[in-house]
């Protein structure tokens, strides 16, 4: 058996030495962002993606080793651990294989086979198995045992059958063979539960659905599993034509018979042994294998869904910030009014209130005058409008404001408010904004997420941000672990201003936790702004180890210009040596591109700092503290297109990508419902993964292909030369190979104003159903 390190090295295609070094750092408590940026010499420059994969595999393989040890101890305590069995267990490379080997020795409740053994029937089972020439009835007559309830030959033969069935069903090699065979050959057959047709209309595309098991895509698997959990769908695994003719042997039975060398040669016990094989499959193994394989399908589907969510979350967190510009945050509403928060350039609340421009009060002119007064008083530059109910009506109000008072020079931007209500009611929001009503906190969040999406969105549980694919159907432990890793990587990749960062943002910095983050904020409140990184060591519970992990990701505009960069304090000496060798001051070389590019990194390599780190330092000095996020842009929604009724096929509109799934991208075009650009309509060339073309936050041009007002669904295309209703050319815009789809499949009617946590199925399941219907029409 290979060591954990050698196995990971082989899987990742790196050297075992790199893996061992990384494992040592992780075991010492180092974080992935710290290792990726500041320990390149030790890891051989493994990047954050490789390190995350390494960390995940290390966790899995260590769990596997723990389970292996438990199983070996259990079998040894039973006195049944042979050298051959030990070797097989030590060679097992998956949890499934390990459990298959353990199955015969796993403590279990008394089975029918065990009861039969206690009745002395194992010799009968062995005799008929070893010598099929024996007559079953005559042989069984010798094993009657009234005291054990074996009163006739039928009872004796039944007991012998249970013994052989259990023996066959607990054979690890056979289980592996059957699992592989069914995986390769079976189809997943899905039907509707009788009487559930109306109740389960959203799953109607699966009411009579068959496809190869191994090819079921993740989103379809999760939809089917959800339908089954809701009692709408039933499924089974079928081999061949899908007809379950119980009079004919199942192909799996042939493999069971072959494994145990059971053949019908006309001998006395051959028919009885064939019945044992049939019972083994139909009673013991078929359900077990189906359960195992559907668990495998679910696991793969969950993994893919989590990856999709993580990718979307990363794109959303790294959206371009508008920057420290005074902003008006508007949380739209009709009857309850539009809540307004005035936010200064640092995210502080300068003022707040409410206006009532819409029905029933209709205070349009008064609302414009109030907004204008706020804008003049606080020198507002941006107006952030939440995209929920009354969003476009409120945007029209702001447009009117801009026309009446062009000297204000306002920019109006529609902002996703997903998760704003979750933040507003959170414990952190009540501590951060204790004097504000919950509704005003929502307006504050909308404005701040325009100024700096990352800083604001870290305050919200990632699952509530609204960019997932079936996130409520997957392992919540794995989902949280993956999303936490994404947030950690994003926060540390951008860097954090030590003097303005909130507790949630600081908590995500490498090496810090909620307690230390709170201590940092308390220290800042009591002692004023930090003037250098070294002051961190005065914060309660922040020792040298934590400082080492965190300091490089924290920015301080103070005494030392290097404190504003990502150069780690441990490497300040390198910068000082560069400056001294060239007769310059440290401050003078920062930003001097011509000078820095003239240097040879090799000249400054030391025993502690190798070439990768020197190159990183020089790159950082050239553009210190640069933000890796893109330039700020926003979508311009079409005036007069505010509801589904305003949409017409053929319209070309600008919108913002809100979510990317395996089957396409959702785009906000300003009508309160996100439209779907199906994967087949993303490009004129083959698209395997929608994220190759778009990501959350992108501003795109789309053509309206279909509008289904009753079901609130919009079909869009990013191929602007497409014509509504036209067929996809044979070589253009194809989905997965062999799946020619119609352009602009119907989209979804996800209401952006609703709580995502309460409606996990509406948008995604609806879009998926329509996408599949589109695929079938196009074939």
TALIN-V638328 format. One record per backbone hydrogen bond with DSSP energy under -0.5 kcal/mol. NH is the residue of the N-H (numbers start at 1). CO is the residue of the C=O. If there is no record, write none. Layout:
nh:NH co:CO
nh:NH co:CO
//
This chain:
nh:7 co:3
nh:8 co:4
nh:9 co:5
nh:10 co:6
nh:11 co:7
nh:12 co:8
nh:13 co:9
nh:14 co:9
nh:19 co:15
nh:20 co:16
nh:21 co:17
nh:22 co:18
nh:23 co:19
nh:24 co:20
nh:25 co:21
nh:26 co:22
nh:27 co:23
nh:28 co:24
nh:29 co:26
nh:30 co:25
nh:35 co:31
nh:36 co:32
nh:37 co:33
nh:38 co:34
nh:39 co:35
nh:43 co:39
nh:44 co:40
nh:45 co:40
nh:51 co:47
nh:52 co:48
nh:53 co:49
nh:54 co:50
nh:55 co:51
nh:56 co:52
nh:57 co:53
nh:58 co:54
nh:59 co:55
nh:60 co:56
nh:61 co:57
nh:62 co:58
nh:63 co:59
nh:64 co:60
nh:65 co:61
nh:66 co:62
nh:67 co:63
nh:68 co:64
nh:69 co:65
nh:70 co:66
nh:71 co:67
nh:72 co:68
nh:73 co:69
nh:74 co:70
nh:75 co:71
nh:76 co:72
nh:77 co:73
nh:78 co:74
nh:79 co:76
nh:80 co:75
nh:82 co:80
nh:86 co:82
nh:87 co:83
nh:88 co:84
nh:89 co:85
nh:90 co:86
nh:91 co:87
nh:92 co:88
nh:92 co:89
nh:98 co:94
nh:99 co:95
nh:100 co:96
nh:101 co:97
nh:102 co:98
nh:103 co:99
nh:105 co:102
nh:106 co:102
nh:106 co:103
nh:115 co:111
nh:116 co:112
nh:117 co:113
nh:118 co:114
nh:119 co:115
nh:120 co:117
nh:121 co:116
nh:125 co:121
nh:126 co:122
nh:127 co:123
nh:128 co:124
nh:129 co:125
nh:130 co:126
nh:131 co:127
nh:134 co:131
nh:136 co:134
nh:139 co:135
nh:140 co:136
nh:141 co:137
nh:142 co:139
nh:143 co:140
nh:144 co:141
nh:145 co:150
nh:148 co:145
nh:149 co:146
nh:150 co:145
nh:151 co:149
nh:156 co:152
nh:157 co:153
nh:158 co:154
nh:159 co:155
nh:160 co:156
nh:161 co:157
nh:162 co:158
nh:163 co:159
nh:164 co:160
nh:165 co:161
nh:166 co:162
nh:167 co:163
nh:168 co:164
nh:169 co:165
nh:170 co:166
nh:171 co:168
nh:172 co:170
nh:175 co:171
nh:176 co:172
nh:177 co:173
nh:178 co:174
nh:179 co:175
nh:180 co:176
nh:181 co:177
nh:182 co:178
nh:183 co:179
nh:184 co:180
nh:185 co:181
nh:186 co:182
nh:187 co:238
nh:188 co:211
nh:189 co:187
nh:189 co:236
nh:190 co:188
nh:190 co:209
nh:191 co:234
nh:192 co:207
nh:193 co:232
nh:196 co:193
nh:200 co:196
nh:201 co:198
nh:203 co:200
nh:204 co:201
nh:206 co:203
nh:207 co:204
nh:209 co:190
nh:209 co:206
nh:211 co:188
nh:213 co:186
nh:214 co:183
nh:215 co:212
nh:216 co:213
nh:221 co:217
nh:222 co:218
nh:223 co:219
nh:224 co:220
nh:225 co:221
nh:226 co:222
nh:227 co:223
nh:228 co:224
nh:229 co:225
nh:230 co:226
nh:231 co:228
nh:232 co:227
nh:233 co:227
nh:234 co:191
nh:236 co:189
nh:238 co:187
nh:238 co:236
nh:240 co:185
nh:245 co:243
nh:246 co:244
nh:248 co:245
nh:253 co:250
nh:254 co:250
nh:255 co:251
nh:256 co:252
nh:257 co:253
nh:258 co:254
nh:259 co:255
nh:260 co:256
nh:261 co:258
nh:262 co:257
nh:263 co:261
nh:265 co:263
nh:269 co:132
nh:270 co:267
nh:271 co:267
nh:273 co:269
nh:274 co:270
nh:275 co:271
nh:276 co:272
nh:277 co:273
nh:278 co:274
nh:279 co:275
nh:280 co:276
nh:281 co:277
nh:282 co:278
nh:283 co:279
nh:284 co:279
nh:284 co:280
nh:285 co:280
nh:286 co:281
nh:288 co:284
nh:289 co:285
nh:290 co:286
nh:291 co:287
nh:292 co:288
nh:293 co:289
nh:294 co:290
nh:295 co:291
nh:296 co:292
nh:297 co:293
nh:298 co:294
nh:299 co:295
nh:300 co:296
nh:301 co:297
nh:302 co:298
nh:303 co:299
nh:304 co:300
nh:305 co:301
nh:306 co:302
nh:307 co:303
nh:308 co:304
nh:309 co:305
nh:310 co:306
nh:311 co:307
nh:312 co:308
nh:313 co:309
nh:314 co:310
nh:315 co:311
nh:316 co:312
nh:317 co:313
nh:318 co:314
nh:319 co:316
nh:322 co:450
nh:323 co:451
nh:325 co:323
nh:327 co:343
nh:328 co:382
nh:329 co:327
nh:329 co:341
nh:330 co:328
nh:330 co:384
nh:331 co:329
nh:331 co:339
nh:332 co:330
nh:337 co:334
nh:338 co:355
nh:339 co:331
nh:339 co:337
nh:340 co:353
nh:341 co:329
nh:342 co:351
nh:343 co:327
nh:343 co:341
nh:344 co:348
nh:347 co:344
nh:350 co:342
nh:350 co:348
nh:351 co:342
nh:353 co:340
nh:355 co:338
nh:361 co:358
nh:362 co:358
nh:363 co:356
nh:364 co:362
nh:367 co:363
nh:368 co:364
nh:369 co:365
nh:370 co:366
nh:371 co:367
nh:372 co:368
nh:373 co:369
nh:374 co:370
nh:375 co:371
nh:376 co:372
nh:377 co:373
nh:378 co:374
nh:379 co:375
nh:379 co:376
nh:380 co:375
nh:381 co:326
nh:382 co:326
nh:383 co:411
nh:384 co:328
nh:384 co:382
nh:385 co:383
nh:385 co:413
nh:386 co:330
nh:386 co:384
nh:387 co:415
nh:391 co:388
nh:394 co:390
nh:395 co:391
nh:396 co:392
nh:397 co:393
nh:398 co:394
nh:399 co:395
nh:400 co:396
nh:401 co:397
nh:402 co:398
nh:403 co:399
nh:404 co:400
nh:405 co:401
nh:406 co:403
nh:408 co:405
nh:409 co:406
nh:411 co:381
nh:413 co:383
nh:415 co:385
nh:420 co:417
nh:421 co:417
nh:423 co:419
nh:424 co:420
nh:425 co:421
nh:426 co:423
nh:430 co:426
nh:431 co:427
nh:432 co:428
nh:433 co:429
nh:434 co:431
nh:436 co:433
nh:441 co:437
nh:442 co:438
nh:443 co:439
nh:444 co:440
nh:445 co:441
nh:446 co:442
nh:447 co:443
nh:448 co:444
nh:449 co:445
nh:450 co:446
nh:450 co:447
nh:451 co:447
nh:452 co:448
nh:456 co:452
nh:457 co:453
nh:458 co:454
nh:459 co:456
nh:460 co:457
nh:464 co:461
nh:465 co:462
nh:473 co:470
nh:474 co:471
nh:479 co:475
nh:480 co:476
nh:481 co:477
nh:482 co:478
nh:483 co:479
nh:484 co:480
nh:485 co:481
nh:486 co:482
nh:487 co:483
nh:488 co:484
nh:489 co:485
nh:490 co:486
nh:491 co:487
nh:492 co:488
nh:493 co:489
nh:494 co:490
nh:495 co:491
nh:496 co:553
nh:498 co:496
nh:498 co:555
nh:500 co:497
nh:501 co:497
nh:506 co:502
nh:507 co:503
nh:508 co:504
nh:508 co:505
nh:509 co:506
nh:512 co:509
nh:517 co:513
nh:518 co:514
nh:519 co:515
nh:520 co:516
nh:521 co:517
nh:522 co:518
nh:523 co:519
nh:524 co:520
nh:525 co:521
nh:526 co:522
nh:527 co:523
nh:528 co:524
nh:535 co:532
nh:536 co:533
nh:537 co:534
nh:538 co:535
nh:539 co:536
nh:542 co:539
nh:543 co:541
nh:547 co:543
nh:548 co:544
nh:549 co:545
nh:550 co:546
nh:551 co:547
nh:553 co:550
nh:554 co:550
nh:554 co:551
nh:555 co:496
nh:556 co:563
nh:558 co:556
nh:559 co:531
nh:561 co:559
nh:563 co:560
nh:564 co:561
nh:565 co:562
nh:571 co:568
nh:572 co:569
nh:574 co:571
nh:575 co:571
nh:576 co:572
nh:577 co:573
nh:578 co:574
nh:579 co:575
nh:580 co:576
nh:581 co:577
nh:582 co:578
nh:583 co:580
nh:584 co:579
nh:589 co:585
nh:589 co:586
nh:590 co:586
nh:591 co:621
nh:592 co:589
nh:593 co:591
nh:596 co:592
nh:597 co:593
nh:598 co:594
nh:598 co:595
nh:599 co:595
nh:599 co:596
nh:601 co:599
nh:603 co:600
nh:604 co:601
nh:605 co:602
nh:606 co:609
nh:610 co:608
nh:614 co:610
nh:615 co:611
nh:616 co:612
nh:617 co:613
nh:618 co:614
nh:619 co:615
nh:620 co:616
nh:621 co:617
nh:622 co:618
nh:623 co:619
nh:624 co:621
nh:626 co:623
nh:628 co:626
nh:630 co:318
nh:637 co:635
nh:641 co:638
nh:642 co:640
nh:646 co:643
nh:647 co:644
nh:650 co:704
nh:651 co:648
nh:653 co:651
nh:653 co:702
nh:655 co:700
nh:656 co:668
nh:657 co:698
nh:658 co:666
nh:659 co:666
nh:661 co:664
nh:664 co:661
nh:665 co:677
nh:666 co:659
nh:667 co:675
nh:668 co:656
nh:669 co:667
nh:669 co:673
nh:674 co:750
nh:675 co:667
nh:676 co:714
nh:677 co:665
nh:677 co:675
nh:678 co:676
nh:678 co:716
nh:679 co:663
nh:681 co:678
nh:682 co:679
nh:687 co:734
nh:688 co:686
nh:692 co:689
nh:693 co:690
nh:694 co:690
nh:697 co:657
nh:698 co:695
nh:700 co:655
nh:700 co:698
nh:702 co:653
nh:703 co:717
nh:704 co:651
nh:705 co:703
nh:705 co:715
nh:706 co:715
nh:708 co:713
nh:709 co:707
nh:712 co:708
nh:712 co:709
nh:713 co:708
nh:714 co:748
nh:715 co:706
nh:716 co:676
nh:716 co:714
nh:717 co:703
nh:718 co:681
nh:719 co:681
nh:720 co:718
nh:722 co:719
nh:726 co:723
nh:732 co:729
nh:735 co:739
nh:739 co:736
nh:740 co:738
nh:741 co:739
nh:742 co:774
nh:743 co:726
nh:745 co:742
nh:750 co:674
nh:752 co:672
nh:752 co:750
nh:754 co:751
nh:756 co:754
nh:758 co:755
nh:759 co:755
nh:759 co:756
nh:765 co:761
nh:766 co:761
nh:766 co:762
nh:767 co:763
nh:768 co:764
nh:769 co:765
nh:770 co:766
nh:771 co:767
nh:772 co:768
nh:773 co:769
nh:774 co:770
nh:775 co:771
nh:776 co:772
nh:777 co:773
nh:778 co:774
nh:779 co:775
nh:779 co:776
//
